[in-house]
Amino acid sequence: MEIKASYYFAKKLSDYLAEKCDTCGKDRISSVFSQLLNRKKILCSSCKITRHIINTVIQFLSLHLRISKERLLKLLEKPLYQRTIINLVKGISTFGVMKPQPTNVPVVIVWNFTNQCNLNCLHCHQDSGEMAHNYNELNTEQGFKVIDNMANAGISVLTFSGGEPLLRPDLFELAHYASSNDLLCTVATNGTLLTHKVVDKLTKAGIQRIEIGLDGIRPEIHDGFRNTPGAFEKTVEGIKICAENGNFQEIAVTATLNKLNVQEIPKIIEFAETLGATRFYLNRLIPAGRGARIFDMYDVTSQEKFEALKYLYEKLSKSITQGNGIKVYARGMTYYGRYSYTRSQGKIFTVGEALSGYDNLPEFDEFSNEFSKIVHRFASGFGGCTAGITYAGLTAQGDLQPCVPAPQTTGNLLKDDLENIWVNSRLLNHIRKRNKLKGHCGNCQFNFLCGGCRFTGFVGSGDWLGPDVSCPYNHHT
C-alpha cells in the first residue's frame, strides 16, 4: 500500500509540474528551473507557488538521499541536469510510474550522421563504407531543423556517429549549433581522421566527449577487424592527440568483443589508459549489417564473456577503491549489471550501461558523489537496456529508431514532432512493456538491473520482448 501511495503521489506531483501555468502559459517546472539559471527572472504568482512546492520536494530528496539541499540546488543549476530532470518529471506525468521509467523524450539520441566511412569494418552494423549510399541523407539546413526538433523537445545528449561523422565537413557547424542549444554533444569516430586541426575544431564546436574504436593492441588484430591496413597506427595517434591537445571532458575508447581479441581485452584497456583514455566501453558483437554476416564465426562463448566481465568488474572496482584510473563499462551486455551487482553484493553495478551505483565513484565533475547516490537509490527505475526508455537512434535520413541497429523506424524528425513520436509510437510502447518479457528474461530476478538487450531479443525471436539469446547466464546455468 505504501508503494502504491508513493507512486500515486509521484504521478500527481508530476502532472502538476508538467502542466502549463494558467497565468504565464509555460510548463511550471521549466519556468521555475529557468529561474535557477537566471536569478533576475521574475516568476508569475502561480509559478511562485510551484517554486515553494519544488523547494519542499528538494528538501525531501535532500533528507532521503543524504545530500545537502544547497548541493542539490547547485546541481539543478546545470542545464544538462535541468533538462534531464524536467524530461523525467514529464515522463512520469505521461507514462505514469514504471520500471524502468521512460522519460518524456529520449535523454540520449545517437545520430548516424552519415553512412559514408573511410574504413570497411567487418562488424559494422550500419554496413557503412566508401561506397555506401548517401542519397537522402540530411543536408546542413535539414540538420539544423532536426537539431531544433530535438532541442525543443528536451533531449540532453546528442552523439554524432556513423559511418564516420568526420567525413562530413558540416559536422563542426551542426555540433556547435547543438551545443549552443544546451545539448551535451559527443562524437563517435574510428579515430583515423583525428589530426591536431580536427581536434581543435571539435573542441571549439563544443564537443565535450569523444569516443574512439580500438579493437586490438596489435596492428594485425585491429587492422584485420577494421578491414583496412594502417588503421591501427592512425587510430592510436588520434587518441594521443585527443589526450594531449583536446579539451574533452571525456575520452572513451571502445572495443568490440570477438574471437580475435577476446584474449587481450585487459591489454587493450591498459593500453587505452596509457594513451590517455578516461573511460572504456566493451561492446558486444551486434548481429546487424555486416556484423550479421560474421556473427557465427566471430562471436565469443558464454565462458569467454564471463571472463571479460570478470576483468571489467575487477578493473572498475579497483578504480573506485583507489579513486582514480580508467572507468570500464559494457555495451549491449546488460548482464554486466547483474554480474557486478552480485559480485559486490549490491555496492557496485552499472545502470543503463554508463553509470555506477557506487557512492564514491569519482566522475567527471564536482557532482560525482551526489549523482552516484541518486543512481544508486533509483537504479531499479533505470537499469538494463535503455532502448525506448531513455535512448533512441536516428538515421542519416532523420528517421527515429528504438536503437541504432534497429530495422524499424517510428517517424522522421524533419516532419514529425519528436515528443509525439516518442509518446505515441506503438512499437516503442510495446518495447516498454518490460513486465511482459518472455523466456528466460521474463523469469529472471534481475530484470531491474538487466532485462536483456531488446534488439537481440528481437533478432532471436522476432519480438522486441523476446529473450536475449546472448545472455551467458542462460547458457551457463
Stockholm file with secondary structure:
# STOCKHOLM 1.0

chainA/1-477         MEIKASYYFAKKLSDYLAEKCDTCGKDRISSVFSQLLNRKKILCSSCKITRHIINTVIQFLSLHLRISKERLLKLLEKPLYQRTIINLVKGISTFGVMKPQPTNVPVVIVWNFTNQCNLNCLHCHQDSGEMAHNYNELNTEQGFKVIDNMANAGISVLTFSGGEPLLRPDLFELAHYASSNDLLCTVATNGTLLTHKVVDKLTKAGIQRIEIGLDGIRPEIHDGFRNTPGAFEKTVEGIKICAENGNFQEIAVTATLNKLNVQEIPKIIEFAETLGATRFYLNRLIPAGRGARIFDMYDVTSQEKFEALKYLYEKLSKSITQGNGIKVYARGMTYYGRYSYTRSQGKIFTVGEALSGYDNLPEFDEFSNEFSKIVHRFASGFGGCTAGITYAGLTAQGDLQPCVPAPQTTGNLLKDDLENIWVNSRLLNHIRKRNKLKGHCGNCQFNFLCGGCRFTGFVGSGDWLGPDVSCPYNHHT
#=GR chainA/1-477 SS CHHHHHHHHHHHHHHHHHSBCTTTCSBHHHHHHHHHHCTTCCCCHHHHHHHHHHHHHHHHHHHHHTCCHHHHHHHHTSHHHHHHHHHHHHHHHHHCSCSSCCCSSCSEEEEECCSBCSCCCTTCTTCCBTTCCCTTCCCHHHHHHHHHHHHHHTCCEEEEESSCGGGSTTHHHHHHHHHHTTCEEEEEECSTTCCHHHHHHHHHTTEEEEEEECCCSSHHHHHHHHTCTTHHHHHHHHHHHHHHHCCCSEEEEEEEECTTTGGGHHHHHHHHHHHTCSEEEEEECCSSTHHHHHHHHHCCCHHHHHHHHHHHHHHHHHHHHHTCSCEEEEESCTHHHHHHHHHTTTSSCEETTTEECCTTCCCSSTTHHHHHHHHHHTGGGTCSCCBTTTEEEECTTSEEESSTTCSCCCEETTTSCHHHHHHHCHHHHHHTCGGGCCHHHHHCTTTTTCCCCHHHHHHHHSSTTSCCTTCHHHHHC
#=GC SS_cons         CHHHHHHHHHHHHHHHHHSBCTTTCSBHHHHHHHHHHCTTCCCCHHHHHHHHHHHHHHHHHHHHHTCCHHHHHHHHTSHHHHHHHHHHHHHHHHHCSCSSCCCSSCSEEEEECCSBCSCCCTTCTTCCBTTCCCTTCCCHHHHHHHHHHHHHHTCCEEEEESSCGGGSTTHHHHHHHHHHTTCEEEEEECSTTCCHHHHHHHHHTTEEEEEEECCCSSHHHHHHHHTCTTHHHHHHHHHHHHHHHCCCSEEEEEEEECTTTGGGHHHHHHHHHHHTCSEEEEEECCSSTHHHHHHHHHCCCHHHHHHHHHHHHHHHHHHHHHTCSCEEEEESCTHHHHHHHHHTTTSSCEETTTEECCTTCCCSSTTHHHHHHHHHHTGGGTCSCCBTTTEEEECTTSEEESSTTCSCCCEETTTSCHHHHHHHCHHHHHHTCGGGCCHHHHHCTTTTTCCCCHHHHHHHHSSTTSCCTTCHHHHHC
//
